Amino acid sequence: MTARTSFRTLPATDRRRFLSLAGGSAIGLAFSLAMPRPASASSDGVLPYPFTQGVASGDPVEDAVVIWTRIAPAPLLPNGGLDEGARVRVDWQVAEDERFHRVVRSGTATTSADTSHTVHVDVRGLRPGRVYWYRFRAGGHLSEIGRTRTMPTRQSMRPLRFAVASCQNWRAGYFQTMADVVDQDTELMLFVGDYLYEYPVQQLAVGRHIDPNLPAEVVPTTMSLDQYRLRYALYRTDPDLLAAHSAMPWILSWDDHEVANDYESWSTPDLDRRAAAYRAYWEFLPIRWPQPPRGSDARLYRRFRHGRLAQIDVLDTRQYRDPMVTGGAAADQGPRRDPARVMLGAEQERWFAAGFGAEPARWNLVAQQILMARLNTSADLETPATFSPGTWDGYQAGQQRLFDTVATSQARGTSSNFVVLSGDVHCSYVSDIAADTTDPTSRVIGAEITSTSITSAQDFNPVANEARQVRRRVNPSLKWADLHCGYVLCDLDADRLHADVRVVDKVSRHDDPVFTAASFEVYNGSPGIHRTT
């Protein structure tokens, strides 16, 4: 067992001591000297322990990765417990070994209240396909050590183990499945939305125990920049979430609750609230941003390569979409099929069409928020088909254009295996994707795996789960529907994608065990997905 796994559950004081010793080489000793004297330091130049929000990394490419931390001695107080005008010097190191004998990059950043004392470093000049360790130092303290990894060279076919997760509602339950992600030696996290929830922090009938003494500023519905910042700070006190961030790089996108329930750009006229939500998201997560969000606009769609094995397209299905069809379930005719209505917006749609299959990749993975495969929501096959207006089915013309892009690329031989990785619905759906969005019997061009929620579905309800099986009877392409909480663990190589649906029965109990509810595989050159266990 590695140090990264074995000390994860130690008390914070013991873990910090261990990690300080782990950097105790001559280089590590030199790193620990020449302490800065930040504005909020005590008379001896030492801050209270500032790395209470952990460390994180994200957006890995061949030669670079973003590393992150926050200086917050009291994370649930405004400004992390620092004085309003405080500026803190933070040193950072990246090494090829976890004892920091071979430091390859290092530098210094200065934090301020303008960014809630968060630190983002886009570390460049790294080697492809390598594991690296990183750490920070500020005010007389070393952070814990994080582990990250760069993407392999463009020609590599090295296998990849990754997780897909979404919908982690802090008040609804514990995040033990995030600890399981670490225990499974996962290399990469694809988080596809609802990193946090904007609702008031209050005790639920089924959920985690909430300390009634939480600071009052943390509790209300998030509306202002300070409230969004405090909500991220609350989530980043969870030890399982911090462990998952420190153990691997993350690639993230957002859904609605990072702003508000069912948020869409057209339906959220409070531009100040949107701007606040975007700003806090940019501050608290390890994402490579060309620039900070400009008010209520922030480009988040982007593309990654894992050698020749996989291209990962990360979509934003929330910010640019046209209004949803109103009036409940959408009928098969009428507004649902309006060709003028878009899900991705014109610019993102063009970006996807131009880049999908532009370079050879064995697997084309699309990480995005909402159900993409056709899903009839009517009660039986004799009833006219209806569709959820908030999913891709509610935007049939845009859905069809995306599928046409995929089918054309497959026909040209520039792409082969199409797999969509989704979240949002708090239910694990696994299904084939048909080429024609109006004909469920048309040829299969790909598969969709929807991760269930980390906690949002709360404790498993067998009665509610049985009701979900109606979806399977009405939709022959749907292979699985399940309401457990959890995530999806994927192993990808040249020949197949293997997916385990990892779940728990009770998120209201932190010690409830994680298990595999079902396993599925997609095979190279054979569109569609097959249950194996």
DRENDREN-874630 format. One line per 4 residues: their letters; for each residue x, y, z of C-alpha. Coordinates in pm, 1 decimal. Layout:
a	X/Y/Z ~ ...
This chain:
mtar	0.0/0.0/0.0 ~ 138.4/341.7/-91.1 ~ 171.8/632.9/146.6 ~ -97.7/814.5/-48.8
tsfr	-353.0/549.6/47.2 ~ -234.2/443.2/390.4 ~ -233.8/782.4/562.5 ~ -555.2/914.9/409.5
tlpa	-757.8/841.5/722.8 ~ -501.8/964.8/978.6 ~ -599.3/1262.0/1196.9 ~ -507.1/1588.2/1032.4
tdrr	-223.4/1668.3/1276.0 ~ -56.6/1327.3/1227.6 ~ -102.7/1343.7/852.7 ~ 60.1/1686.5/830.0
rfls	354.8/1560.2/1038.4 ~ 390.4/1258.0/809.1 ~ 380.9/1470.8/499.1 ~ 637.7/1714.0/638.0
lagg	870.6/1421.0/703.2 ~ 804.6/1287.9/353.1 ~ 967.6/1604.8/220.1 ~ 1262.1/1577.9/458.8
saig	1538.8/1539.3/201.7 ~ 1798.9/1812.0/157.0 ~ 1582.9/1966.6/-114.0 ~ 1275.1/1938.2/104.3
lafs	1463.7/2097.1/396.4 ~ 1572.8/2386.9/179.8 ~ 1212.9/2425.4/68.0 ~ 1097.7/2451.9/429.4
lamp	1337.0/2736.5/514.4 ~ 1322.5/3107.0/428.1 ~ 961.3/3131.6/539.5 ~ 763.3/3429.4/407.4
rpas	593.2/3664.8/652.1 ~ 238.7/3698.1/515.6 ~ 22.4/3985.3/625.1 ~ -188.0/3767.8/856.1
assd	102.1/3588.3/1020.5 ~ 147.2/3599.7/1396.6 ~ 439.3/3782.1/1556.2 ~ 671.7/3487.7/1493.5
gvlp	585.3/3486.5/1120.8 ~ 374.5/3169.0/1131.4 ~ 13.6/3130.3/1015.4 ~ -231.5/2885.4/1168.6
ypft	-236.8/2576.3/947.3 ~ -357.7/2725.0/614.3 ~ -411.8/2420.5/387.5 ~ -743.7/2313.2/534.4
qgva	-901.3/2292.2/185.5 ~ -649.1/2036.9/60.9 ~ -475.4/2030.2/-275.9 ~ -601.2/1942.8/-622.1
sgdp	-494.1/1911.5/-984.0 ~ -678.2/1914.6/-1314.4 ~ -697.3/1956.1/-1690.4 ~ -393.2/1738.5/-1768.4
veda	-234.0/1759.3/-2112.9 ~ 89.5/1606.4/-2244.2 ~ 322.7/1863.8/-2095.0 ~ 118.9/2045.4/-1831.3
vviw	-129.2/2019.2/-1547.2 ~ -302.5/2272.2/-1322.7 ~ -232.4/2246.0/-948.2 ~ -451.1/2416.7/-687.3
tria	-476.3/2498.3/-320.2 ~ -631.6/2760.3/-94.2 ~ -495.5/2950.2/202.6 ~ -775.1/2931.7/460.3
papl	-688.0/2889.5/830.2 ~ -1062.8/2913.7/909.6 ~ -1230.1/2798.6/586.5 ~ -1591.3/2851.3/693.9
lpng	-1538.8/3215.7/778.3 ~ -1545.3/3487.7/512.9 ~ -1209.5/3525.6/340.5 ~ -1092.4/3196.5/490.1
glde	-1039.4/3361.2/825.6 ~ -772.5/3598.2/693.9 ~ -766.2/3974.9/727.0 ~ -938.4/4160.0/444.1
garv	-616.0/4303.2/305.6 ~ -399.1/3996.8/361.0 ~ -164.0/3880.1/87.4 ~ 6.6/3544.5/137.9
rvdw	312.9/3414.7/-41.8 ~ 276.0/3049.4/-142.6 ~ 566.8/2842.1/-274.4 ~ 500.4/2531.2/-481.2
qvae	699.4/2232.0/-606.4 ~ 638.8/1952.3/-855.3 ~ 859.0/1643.2/-835.9 ~ 908.6/1308.7/-1006.3
derf	904.3/1126.8/-671.1 ~ 689.2/1157.2/-362.6 ~ 986.2/1236.4/-136.2 ~ 1073.7/1534.0/-359.7
hrvv	1430.6/1421.7/-429.8 ~ 1380.8/1510.8/-798.4 ~ 1202.5/1846.9/-811.0 ~ 1138.2/1943.7/-1173.8
rsgt	933.0/2262.2/-1141.1 ~ 888.0/2516.7/-864.1 ~ 772.5/2871.7/-814.7 ~ 586.1/3123.6/-602.7
atts	237.0/3269.5/-610.1 ~ 78.4/3541.4/-398.4 ~ -282.3/3513.6/-284.9 ~ -533.4/3783.2/-201.4
adts	-898.4/3825.8/-111.1 ~ -970.5/3902.6/-478.8 ~ -955.7/3528.2/-552.5 ~ -1055.3/3404.3/-206.3
htvh	-688.6/3318.2/-146.2 ~ -697.9/3033.2/-398.5 ~ -387.3/2935.4/-594.2 ~ -395.2/2809.8/-954.2
vdvr	-64.3/2718.7/-1117.7 ~ -54.3/2593.3/-1476.7 ~ 263.9/2388.6/-1450.3 ~ 428.2/2364.7/-1793.7
glrp	728.6/2177.1/-1929.9 ~ 637.2/1837.0/-1785.4 ~ 698.2/1502.4/-1955.6 ~ 412.1/1310.3/-2119.3
grvy	254.5/1012.4/-1947.6 ~ 426.3/1065.8/-1613.5 ~ 309.2/1059.3/-1253.8 ~ 411.7/1368.0/-1056.1
wyrf	382.1/1475.9/-694.4 ~ 324.7/1833.6/-585.0 ~ 298.9/2037.6/-267.4 ~ 272.3/2394.2/-138.6
ragg	429.7/2588.9/147.1 ~ 299.9/2901.5/320.8 ~ 334.9/3064.6/661.7 ~ 560.7/2797.7/807.6
hlse	355.4/2499.4/690.3 ~ 379.3/2234.7/419.1 ~ 60.5/2117.5/252.5 ~ -20.7/1753.8/206.3
igrt	130.4/1595.7/-102.7 ~ -85.8/1562.8/-413.1 ~ -41.6/1313.8/-693.6 ~ -117.0/1395.9/-1054.7
rtmp	-44.7/1265.8/-1404.9 ~ 9.9/1409.7/-1750.8 ~ -152.9/1273.0/-2064.0 ~ 61.9/1032.6/-2270.2
trqs	226.4/1109.4/-2604.3 ~ 6.5/1152.6/-2911.1 ~ 87.8/802.9/-3039.4 ~ 37.3/618.9/-2709.9
mrpl	-223.3/347.4/-2666.2 ~ -160.4/312.9/-2292.3 ~ -475.5/194.2/-2106.5 ~ -662.7/438.6/-1882.3
rfav	-858.4/384.0/-1561.3 ~ -1098.4/670.9/-1497.5 ~ -1410.5/753.2/-1296.5 ~ -1729.7/935.8/-1395.5
ascq	-1922.4/1114.9/-1121.6 ~ -2181.5/1385.7/-1068.5 ~ -2436.6/1533.3/-829.1 ~ -2273.6/1552.2/-485.9
nwra	-2522.3/1713.1/-249.7 ~ -2335.9/1768.6/77.2 ~ -2643.5/1773.2/300.9 ~ -2793.3/1459.1/138.8
gyfq	-2525.3/1215.2/251.2 ~ -2161.9/1121.0/292.7 ~ -1908.0/1100.3/12.6 ~ -1765.0/755.1/86.7
tmad	-1782.3/664.1/-280.4 ~ -1516.6/932.6/-338.8 ~ -1293.8/741.1/-99.1 ~ -1362.9/430.9/-308.1
vvdq	-1247.8/616.7/-620.2 ~ -910.2/658.6/-447.1 ~ -900.9/298.8/-324.0 ~ -953.1/174.2/-681.3
dtel	-626.4/342.4/-795.9 ~ -815.1/562.3/-1040.2 ~ -598.4/776.8/-1269.2 ~ -846.1/1044.6/-1378.2
mlfv	-1180.6/1182.9/-1262.5 ~ -1438.6/1307.3/-1512.8 ~ -1685.0/1509.8/-1306.5 ~ -1984.6/1603.0/-1520.8
gdyl	-2175.5/1850.0/-1307.8 ~ -2346.5/1953.9/-984.0 ~ -2025.7/1975.4/-783.2 ~ -2231.2/2157.2/-522.4
yeyp	-2593.7/2249.5/-450.5 ~ -2718.6/2599.8/-387.0 ~ -3000.1/2500.3/-146.4 ~ -2993.4/2605.6/221.4
vqql	-2780.0/2380.0/438.9 ~ -3035.8/2214.2/663.8 ~ -3085.3/1873.9/819.2 ~ -3272.3/1629.6/593.6
avgr	-3470.3/1326.3/705.1 ~ -3216.2/1111.3/519.8 ~ -2871.1/1262.8/488.3 ~ -2549.7/1331.6/669.9
hidp	-2541.1/1469.6/1021.2 ~ -2513.2/1848.8/1000.6 ~ -2346.1/2037.6/1281.5 ~ -2603.9/2289.9/1406.2
nlpa	-2317.1/2524.3/1495.7 ~ -2213.6/2591.6/1136.0 ~ -2139.9/2962.9/1089.0 ~ -2456.2/3147.2/988.0
evvp	-2294.3/3276.4/668.1 ~ -2257.0/2919.9/535.8 ~ -2620.9/2815.7/566.9 ~ -2845.8/3025.9/333.6
ttms	-2926.6/2967.7/-33.0 ~ -2628.5/3085.5/-234.3 ~ -2691.4/3417.7/-404.7 ~ -2383.8/3638.6/-358.1
ldqy	-2017.6/3578.7/-438.0 ~ -1932.5/3536.9/-69.5 ~ -2210.1/3279.0/-28.4 ~ -2093.9/3072.9/-326.9
rlry	-1738.2/3089.3/-195.8 ~ -1847.9/2966.0/145.2 ~ -2044.8/2680.7/-10.5 ~ -1735.3/2559.5/-197.6
alyr	-1538.4/2598.2/123.1 ~ -1793.4/2380.1/305.7 ~ -1769.1/2104.9/44.1 ~ -1392.8/2117.8/59.6
tdpd	-1398.7/2026.2/428.1 ~ -1512.7/1673.8/335.4 ~ -1214.1/1437.4/381.2 ~ -1325.4/1189.5/113.9
llaa	-1364.5/1463.4/-145.7 ~ -1025.6/1608.9/-53.5 ~ -865.1/1264.7/-85.7 ~ -1010.7/1218.2/-434.2
hsam	-881.9/1559.2/-541.0 ~ -531.4/1497.5/-407.2 ~ -497.5/1147.8/-555.0 ~ -560.4/1222.5/-925.9
pwil	-624.2/1500.6/-1177.3 ~ -985.7/1601.8/-1243.1 ~ -1154.2/1719.7/-1561.0 ~ -1472.0/1904.2/-1465.1
swdd	-1777.3/2059.3/-1618.9 ~ -2080.4/2219.3/-1457.5 ~ -2453.8/2154.1/-1468.9 ~ -2730.9/2362.8/-1312.4
heva	-2680.6/2358.8/-934.6 ~ -2346.9/2535.1/-954.2 ~ -2576.8/2833.1/-1020.9 ~ -2938.1/2732.1/-939.2
ndye	-3181.9/2445.4/-994.3 ~ -3274.5/2405.9/-1363.9 ~ -3061.4/2707.7/-1443.2 ~ -3040.3/2807.4/-1806.0
swst	-2892.1/3131.7/-1929.6 ~ -3225.2/3259.4/-2058.3 ~ -3412.0/3175.9/-1736.4 ~ -3170.9/3335.5/-1489.3
pdld	-3210.2/3709.4/-1539.8 ~ -3010.8/3779.8/-1221.6 ~ -2681.1/3835.5/-1399.2 ~ -2507.5/3930.7/-1074.5
rraa	-2592.3/3590.9/-927.5 ~ -2468.8/3411.4/-1238.5 ~ -2148.3/3612.1/-1239.2 ~ -2092.8/3529.9/-871.2
ayra	-2148.7/3157.5/-931.2 ~ -1912.1/3153.8/-1230.0 ~ -1645.5/3342.6/-1039.4 ~ -1652.9/3108.4/-740.1
ywef	-1641.4/2803.3/-971.3 ~ -1332.8/2948.4/-1141.1 ~ -1167.3/3017.8/-806.0 ~ -1226.3/2686.6/-631.5
lpir	-1166.9/2422.3/-899.7 ~ -846.4/2313.0/-1080.7 ~ -945.1/2414.6/-1433.2 ~ -726.0/2572.8/-1699.4
wpqp	-898.9/2899.6/-1785.0 ~ -763.3/3124.0/-2062.7 ~ -900.4/3409.5/-1853.6 ~ -1134.3/3461.6/-1557.1
prgs	-1507.1/3452.3/-1637.3 ~ -1627.0/3775.3/-1793.5 ~ -1931.8/3856.0/-1585.1 ~ -2204.1/3603.5/-1662.1
darl	-2018.0/3437.5/-1952.1 ~ -1747.9/3171.3/-1924.5 ~ -1635.3/2924.0/-2190.0 ~ -1603.0/2579.8/-2034.4
yrrf	-1623.0/2338.8/-2330.4 ~ -1283.2/2195.6/-2422.6 ~ -1103.6/1889.6/-2557.7 ~ -842.1/1648.6/-2423.2
rhgr	-636.8/1366.0/-2575.4 ~ -518.3/1048.5/-2407.2 ~ -272.9/960.0/-2682.8 ~ -431.5/776.0/-2973.0
laqi	-645.0/576.5/-2731.5 ~ -907.3/841.1/-2658.3 ~ -1030.2/1188.4/-2736.7 ~ -1238.9/1343.9/-2459.8
dvld	-1480.3/1619.8/-2561.8 ~ -1619.2/1810.7/-2262.0 ~ -1947.8/1985.0/-2344.6 ~ -2145.4/2262.8/-2176.3
trqy	-2515.9/2182.1/-2216.2 ~ -2637.8/2443.9/-1970.9 ~ -2507.2/2787.5/-2058.9 ~ -2604.8/2829.6/-2425.0
rdpm	-2927.3/2632.5/-2466.4 ~ -3258.3/2775.9/-2579.7 ~ -3553.6/2767.5/-2336.9 ~ -3690.9/2426.4/-2248.4
vtgg	-4026.2/2318.4/-2386.9 ~ -4278.1/2407.8/-2117.6 ~ -4581.2/2218.2/-1989.5 ~ -4428.9/1898.3/-1851.7
aaad	-4339.1/1603.3/-2073.9 ~ -4266.2/1703.7/-2433.7 ~ -4474.9/1549.1/-2709.0 ~ -4296.0/1398.5/-3007.3
qgpr	-4413.7/1675.4/-3237.6 ~ -4412.7/2053.9/-3204.9 ~ -4144.9/2254.6/-3024.1 ~ -3932.0/1949.3/-2941.8
rdpa	-3849.7/1917.0/-3311.6 ~ -3803.5/2286.4/-3385.4 ~ -3478.5/2301.5/-3589.3 ~ -3404.8/2654.7/-3468.1
rvml	-3374.7/2548.4/-3102.7 ~ -3020.9/2464.9/-2988.6 ~ -2869.2/2288.7/-2691.2 ~ -2501.9/2379.6/-2734.8
gaeq	-2534.0/2718.5/-2899.4 ~ -2409.9/2780.1/-3252.7 ~ -2044.0/2836.2/-3164.7 ~ -2006.2/2524.3/-2948.7
erwf	-2194.5/2315.3/-3203.2 ~ -1951.3/2424.7/-3475.9 ~ -1657.0/2354.4/-3245.3 ~ -1778.4/2000.2/-3180.3
aagf	-1846.5/1926.7/-3548.3 ~ -1503.8/2055.5/-3653.5 ~ -1310.5/1865.6/-3387.6 ~ -1492.2/1533.1/-3360.5
gaep	-1283.4/1281.0/-3553.0 ~ -1041.0/1548.4/-3677.0 ~ -753.1/1339.7/-3538.9 ~ -753.5/959.5/-3516.7
arwn	-855.4/814.0/-3181.1 ~ -967.0/461.7/-3100.5 ~ -1234.8/593.2/-2862.6 ~ -1431.9/916.7/-2876.4
lvaq	-1558.7/995.7/-2526.6 ~ -1804.0/1281.6/-2477.6 ~ -1827.5/1399.6/-2116.3 ~ -2136.7/1612.1/-2060.6
qilm	-2421.9/1669.5/-1821.4 ~ -2761.9/1543.0/-1934.6 ~ -2918.5/1235.2/-2094.1 ~ -2826.8/1223.5/-2462.0
arln	-2972.1/891.3/-2581.3 ~ -3338.5/885.9/-2682.6 ~ -3558.9/797.2/-2383.0 ~ -3935.3/760.6/-2417.7
tsad	-4090.4/860.0/-2083.3 ~ -4445.6/736.7/-2152.6 ~ -4594.9/461.9/-1936.9 ~ -4617.9/194.1/-2207.5
letp	-4559.1/128.7/-2577.0 ~ -4925.8/184.7/-2661.9 ~ -4914.4/545.0/-2539.0 ~ -4772.3/814.5/-2769.6
atfs	-4409.1/879.8/-2693.3 ~ -4317.9/1167.3/-2462.8 ~ -3979.7/1306.6/-2366.5 ~ -3814.2/1500.8/-2088.1
pgtw	-3786.3/1863.5/-2201.4 ~ -3463.6/1923.7/-2008.9 ~ -3258.4/1648.6/-2173.0 ~ -3125.0/1625.6/-2528.2
dgyq	-3463.4/1476.1/-2624.9 ~ -3615.3/1819.0/-2564.7 ~ -3386.2/1958.0/-2836.3 ~ -3431.9/1687.9/-3099.4
agqq	-3293.3/1884.5/-3394.2 ~ -2968.2/1966.0/-3214.6 ~ -2952.1/1608.7/-3086.9 ~ -2986.1/1481.5/-3442.8
rlfd	-2717.7/1718.4/-3573.2 ~ -2473.4/1586.1/-3314.2 ~ -2555.0/1224.6/-3402.5 ~ -2515.8/1307.6/-3772.1
tvat	-2168.7/1445.6/-3698.8 ~ -2079.5/1118.2/-3528.3 ~ -2229.4/900.3/-3804.0 ~ -2052.6/1097.5/-4079.3
sqar	-1718.7/1068.1/-3901.6 ~ -1769.4/694.3/-3855.1 ~ -1856.4/652.6/-4223.7 ~ -1537.1/833.3/-4322.7
gtss	-1333.5/615.5/-4087.1 ~ -1202.9/915.6/-3891.5 ~ -1366.1/801.6/-3567.0 ~ -1487.3/465.9/-3443.8
nfvv	-1616.6/408.7/-3091.4 ~ -1857.0/674.3/-2957.9 ~ -1933.8/669.4/-2583.8 ~ -2122.6/942.9/-2397.6
lsgd	-2061.2/993.4/-2023.3 ~ -2343.4/1180.3/-1849.9 ~ -2490.8/1275.0/-1511.2 ~ -2772.4/1501.0/-1383.4
vhcs	-3063.1/1255.8/-1332.6 ~ -2950.2/1091.1/-1003.2 ~ -3003.4/754.2/-1170.7 ~ -2765.0/521.1/-1349.1
yvsd	-2892.4/475.5/-1704.5 ~ -2694.0/262.5/-1951.3 ~ -2813.9/247.6/-2310.2 ~ -2735.6/219.3/-2677.7
iaad	-2749.8/531.3/-2895.4 ~ -2945.1/502.0/-3220.0 ~ -2851.8/705.7/-3526.5 ~ -3204.0/839.4/-3586.1
ttdp	-3351.2/1032.9/-3295.0 ~ -3703.1/968.6/-3423.0 ~ -3658.1/594.1/-3475.0 ~ -3542.6/385.2/-3177.7
tsrv	-3494.4/82.1/-3406.1 ~ -3238.9/258.0/-3629.8 ~ -2879.2/139.6/-3633.0 ~ -2668.0/181.5/-3320.7
igae	-2382.1/432.0/-3340.3 ~ -2267.8/438.5/-2979.2 ~ -2344.9/398.4/-2610.4 ~ -2426.2/620.5/-2313.9
itst	-2328.2/559.1/-1952.6 ~ -2493.4/789.6/-1701.1 ~ -2335.4/803.2/-1358.8 ~ -2573.6/799.1/-1068.2
sits	-2536.0/1069.2/-804.4 ~ -2269.0/1076.0/-536.2 ~ -2542.0/1152.4/-280.1 ~ -2837.1/1335.0/-438.8
aqdf	-3062.6/1029.1/-472.0 ~ -3005.3/965.5/-97.6 ~ -3048.1/616.1/53.2 ~ -3153.9/344.2/-190.1
npva	-3532.3/311.5/-222.5 ~ -3635.1/-25.8/-376.5 ~ -3991.1/90.5/-449.2 ~ -3875.9/399.1/-636.3
near	-3614.5/190.3/-814.1 ~ -3876.3/-55.7/-937.1 ~ -4070.9/232.8/-1088.3 ~ -3760.8/316.5/-1293.4
qvrr	-3780.6/-23.6/-1459.7 ~ -4080.5/101.5/-1660.4 ~ -3822.6/295.9/-1859.9 ~ -3652.8/-29.5/-1957.1
rvnp	-3977.1/-191.2/-2069.9 ~ -4063.5/107.4/-2290.3 ~ -3709.8/158.5/-2424.8 ~ -3545.8/-159.5/-2559.1
slkw	-3217.1/28.4/-2602.7 ~ -3201.5/97.0/-2226.0 ~ -2995.1/-179.2/-2062.2 ~ -2991.4/-57.1/-1701.9
adlh	-3173.5/183.6/-1469.8 ~ -3080.0/205.9/-1102.6 ~ -3126.6/459.1/-819.7 ~ -2834.1/374.0/-593.4
cgyv	-2585.1/648.7/-516.3 ~ -2233.9/606.5/-646.9 ~ -2018.5/654.5/-954.3 ~ -1889.7/466.8/-1260.1
lcdl	-1539.5/316.2/-1270.3 ~ -1407.7/260.4/-1624.1 ~ -1112.9/67.6/-1764.7 ~ -1029.6/160.5/-2123.4
dadr	-786.0/-7.6/-2359.2 ~ -752.6/-64.0/-2732.4 ~ -1009.3/-344.4/-2736.9 ~ -1283.1/-249.6/-2492.0
lhad	-1429.7/-13.4/-2237.0 ~ -1525.0/-192.9/-1915.6 ~ -1755.0/-2.7/-1676.1 ~ -1841.8/-96.6/-1316.8
vrvv	-2134.3/82.1/-1152.7 ~ -1997.3/131.0/-798.5 ~ -2269.6/207.5/-542.7 ~ -2378.2/216.3/-178.2
dkvs	-2712.5/136.4/-18.8 ~ -2698.4/415.9/238.9 ~ -2522.9/749.0/204.6 ~ -2667.8/845.3/544.1
rhdd	-2405.5/612.8/699.0 ~ -2042.8/688.2/627.4 ~ -1939.7/327.0/689.9 ~ -2189.8/172.1/446.8
pvft	-1980.6/-38.0/204.5 ~ -1931.6/33.2/-164.0 ~ -1999.8/-252.0/-408.7 ~ -2040.0/-316.5/-780.7
aasf	-2407.3/-324.4/-878.9 ~ -2350.5/-414.7/-1245.3 ~ -2076.5/-423.3/-1508.3 ~ -2090.2/-337.1/-1878.9
evyn	-1860.1/-346.7/-2178.6 ~ -1829.6/-175.1/-2513.6 ~ -1610.3/-348.4/-2769.8 ~ -1389.7/-186.9/-3028.2
gspg	-1564.5/-171.8/-3365.6 ~ -1898.8/-290.0/-3225.5 ~ -2129.3/2.3/-3133.9 ~ -2354.2/-57.9/-2837.7
ihrt	-2308.0/-170.6/-2480.4 ~ -2342.0/-515.2/-2320.2 ~ -2404.0/-612.4/-1959.7 ~ -2145.7/-861.7/-1830.6
t	-2247.1/-901.8/-1463.6
